[in-house]
């Protein structure tokens, strides 16, 4: 790094052989060794002191203005709650483990209600962006679709995913099929190519359909392992080669 955050100088005070003092001796050279590390993890407490004054002319009481996110006598700040939301939603860490992590790192354990409320507020804040993402996915020439099962309070739900270069939409739903796909608000509004795992519900939407090569390769691997058919191996090699050629052509413009 050209401009490190902290510089610690390790001076030479005396000769390691004869003991002569070397403070006034010119420097031959300087060896640089950089250590990338996390700074000490401590919570910073900011106290907002709000002034209240009474006008001597009209006796009206006026209070100073505080930031919008400061609404309680004691509360957690947006950085901490933002980190908790990231850990829960992106890293998929359960609430209790996030609380345990905060306790071990900072000695503070926000309640489960506080952490879940932070997620709800984050969801409300990003809601307008979802319409923008849906608009781009409806207009994209090709959209990739998939669904993956996961557990919600012990029950099987489905995480539906729609992607195009630069845009991704996630949707959690109780159903795997057409009801959930319609709730995503994309496939029913587009007439272009949808790449999927050849699930029957996808074919209920108009437009052109393409089969996902990753799923095809996985199915071909199963055929190879169970039947040893040579055609499956040849087709698998062909799909991989086609992908490489197409990727090289795109990179070449």
C-alpha positions in Angstrom: 0.0 0.0 0.0 1.5 3.3 -1.0 -0.1 5.2 1.9 -0.4 3.0 5.0 -2.8 4.1 7.8 -0.2 3.7 10.6 3.6 3.8 10.4 5.8 2.3 13.2 9.5 3.2 12.9 12.0 0.8 14.4 15.2 2.8 14.9 18.7 1.6 15.3 20.1 3.0 18.5 23.5 1.4 18.7 25.8 -1.0 16.8 25.0 -4.6 17.5 28.7 -5.5 17.4 30.6 -2.8 19.2 27.8 -0.9 21.0 28.6 2.5 19.4 25.7 5.0 19.4 24.2 5.2 15.9 21.5 8.0 16.3 23.5 10.6 14.3 24.7 8.1 11.6 23.0 8.6 8.2 20.5 5.9 7.2 21.7 3.4 4.6 18.3 2.2 3.6 14.8 1.6 5.0 13.1 -1.8 4.8 9.4 -1.7 4.6 7.1 -4.6 5.8 3.4 -4.1 5.8 0.8 -5.9 8.0 -2.8 -5.9 7.0 -5.0 -6.5 10.0 -8.3 -5.5 11.5 -8.2 -2.6 14.0 -9.3 -3.2 17.6 -13.0 -4.1 17.7 -14.6 -1.7 20.1 -18.0 -0.1 20.2 -18.0 3.6 19.9 -20.7 5.4 22.0 -21.9 8.7 20.7 -24.0 10.9 23.0 -26.3 13.3 21.4 -27.0 16.3 23.7 -30.1 18.1 22.5 -30.4 21.7 23.6 -33.8 23.0 24.7 -34.3 26.8 25.1 -37.3 29.0 25.9 -37.7 32.2 24.0 -37.7 35.2 26.4 -40.0 37.1 24.1 -42.8 34.6 23.3 -42.0 31.8 25.8 -42.0 29.2 23.0 -39.8 26.2 23.8 -37.5 25.1 21.0 -35.5 21.9 20.9 -32.4 21.2 18.8 -32.6 18.9 15.8 -31.1 15.4 16.1 -30.4 12.9 13.2 -33.4 11.0 12.0 -32.0 7.6 13.2 -31.6 8.9 16.8 -35.1 8.4 18.3 -34.5 6.7 21.7 -32.6 7.5 24.9 -30.4 4.4 24.3 -30.2 2.5 21.0 -27.9 0.7 18.6 -26.6 2.6 15.6 -27.0 2.1 11.9 -23.5 0.6 11.4 -24.1 -2.2 13.9 -27.6 -2.9 12.7 -26.4 -2.8 9.1 -23.7 -5.4 9.9 -26.2 -7.6 11.6 -28.5 -7.4 8.6 -25.7 -8.3 6.2 -24.7 -11.3 8.4 -28.3 -12.5 8.5 -29.4 -12.0 5.0 -26.2 -12.3 2.8 -24.1 -14.7 4.9 -27.2 -16.6 6.1 -26.1 -16.7 9.7 -29.0 -17.4 12.2 -30.0 -14.7 14.6 -28.8 -16.5 17.7 -25.3 -16.9 16.2 -25.2 -13.2 15.2 -26.1 -12.3 18.8 -23.3 -14.7 20.1 -20.8 -13.1 17.7 -21.7 -9.6 18.9 -21.3 -10.7 22.5 -17.9 -12.3 21.9 -16.6 -9.3 19.9 -18.1 -6.3 21.7 -19.8 -7.6 24.9 -23.2 -6.5 23.6 -26.0 -8.8 22.6 -28.8 -7.0 20.8 -32.1 -8.8 21.2 -33.5 -11.1 18.5 -36.4 -8.6 18.1 -33.9 -5.7 17.5 -32.0 -7.7 14.8 -35.1 -8.8 13.0 -36.6 -5.3 13.1 -33.4 -4.1 11.5 -33.9 -6.6 8.7 -37.5 -5.4 8.2 -36.4 -1.7 8.1 -33.7 -2.6 5.5 -36.3 -4.4 3.4 -38.5 -1.3 3.5 -35.6 0.8 2.5 -34.6 -1.3 -0.6 -38.2 -1.9 -1.7 -38.1 0.8 -4.4 -34.9 -0.8 -5.9 -36.8 -4.0 -6.4 -39.0 -2.3 -9.0 -35.9 -1.1 -10.9 -34.5 -4.6 -10.8 -37.7 -6.1 -12.1 -37.8 -3.6 -14.9 -34.3 -4.4 -16.1 -35.0 -8.2 -15.9 -38.1 -7.8 -18.0 -36.1 -6.0 -20.6 -33.0 -8.2 -20.6 -32.5 -10.4 -23.7 -31.8 -13.4 -21.5 -32.8 -14.2 -17.9 -31.6 -17.1 -15.9 -34.1 -18.6 -13.4 -33.7 -21.1 -10.6 -35.2 -22.2 -7.3 -33.6 -23.8 -4.3 -35.2 -25.3 -1.2 -34.4 -24.1 2.3 -35.9 -24.3 5.7 -38.0 -21.5 7.3 -39.0 -22.3 10.9 -38.7 -26.0 10.1 -40.8 -25.9 7.0 -39.7 -26.2 3.4 -39.7 -23.0 1.4 -38.2 -22.0 -1.9 -35.7 -19.3 -2.8 -36.4 -18.2 -6.3 -33.7 -16.4 -8.3 -33.8 -14.4 -11.5 -30.6 -13.1 -12.9 -29.2 -11.1 -15.9 -25.8 -9.4 -16.2 -25.7 -6.8 -13.5 -29.1 -7.6 -12.0 -30.3 -10.3 -9.5 -33.7 -10.7 -7.9 -34.4 -13.1 -4.9 -37.8 -14.1 -3.8 -38.7 -16.4 -0.8 -41.9 -18.3 -1.2 -43.8 -21.2 0.2 -44.4 -22.6 -3.3 -41.9 -23.8 -5.9 -44.1 -23.6 -9.0 -46.0 -21.1 -11.0 -47.6 -19.2 -8.1 -44.2 -18.3 -6.7 -42.8 -17.5 -10.2 -45.7 -15.1 -10.9 -45.1 -13.4 -7.5 -41.6 -12.5 -8.6 -43.3 -10.2 -11.2 -40.9 -10.8 -14.1 -41.6 -13.9 -16.1 -45.2 -13.1 -16.8 -44.2 -9.7 -18.2 -41.5 -10.7 -20.6 -41.4 -12.4 -24.0 -37.7 -13.1 -24.3 -35.4 -16.1 -23.5 -35.6 -17.7 -20.1 -32.8 -20.2 -19.1 -34.0 -22.7 -16.5 -33.7 -26.3 -15.3 -36.6 -27.5 -17.6 -39.1 -27.5 -14.8 -42.6 -27.7 -16.1 -43.9 -24.5 -14.4 -41.5 -22.4 -16.5 -43.1 -23.6 -19.7 -46.4 -22.0 -18.6 -44.9 -18.6 -19.3 -44.8 -17.3 -22.9 -41.5 -16.6 -24.6 -38.5 -18.7 -25.7 -36.9 -21.2 -23.4 -33.4 -22.5 -23.1 -32.0 -25.3 -20.9 -29.4 -24.5 -18.2 -26.1 -26.1 -19.2 -25.1 -26.6 -15.5 -28.2 -28.8 -15.0 -27.5 -30.6 -18.2 -23.9 -31.4 -17.2 -25.0 -32.6 -13.8 -27.6 -34.9 -15.4 -25.1 -36.2 -17.9 -22.7 -36.9 -15.0 -25.5 -39.0 -13.4 -26.0 -40.9 -16.7 -22.2 -41.5 -17.0 -22.0 -42.8 -13.5 -25.0 -45.1 -13.7 -24.9 -46.4 -17.3 -21.4 -45.7 -18.6 -22.9 -44.6 -21.9 -20.3 -43.1 -24.2 -22.8 -40.7 -25.8 -23.3 -38.9 -22.5 -19.6 -38.3 -22.1 -19.3 -37.0 -25.7 -22.3 -34.7 -25.2 -20.9 -33.4 -21.9 -17.6 -32.6 -23.7 -19.4 -30.9 -26.5 -21.3 -28.6 -24.2 -18.2 -27.6 -22.3 -16.4 -26.9 -25.6 -19.3 -24.8 -26.9 -19.2 -22.8 -23.7 -15.5 -22.1 -24.0 -15.9 -21.0 -27.7 -18.8 -18.7 -26.9 -17.0 -17.2 -23.9 -13.9 -16.6 -26.1 -16.0 -15.0 -28.8 -17.6 -12.6 -26.3 -14.3 -11.6 -24.8 -13.0 -10.9 -28.3 -16.0 -8.7 -29.0 
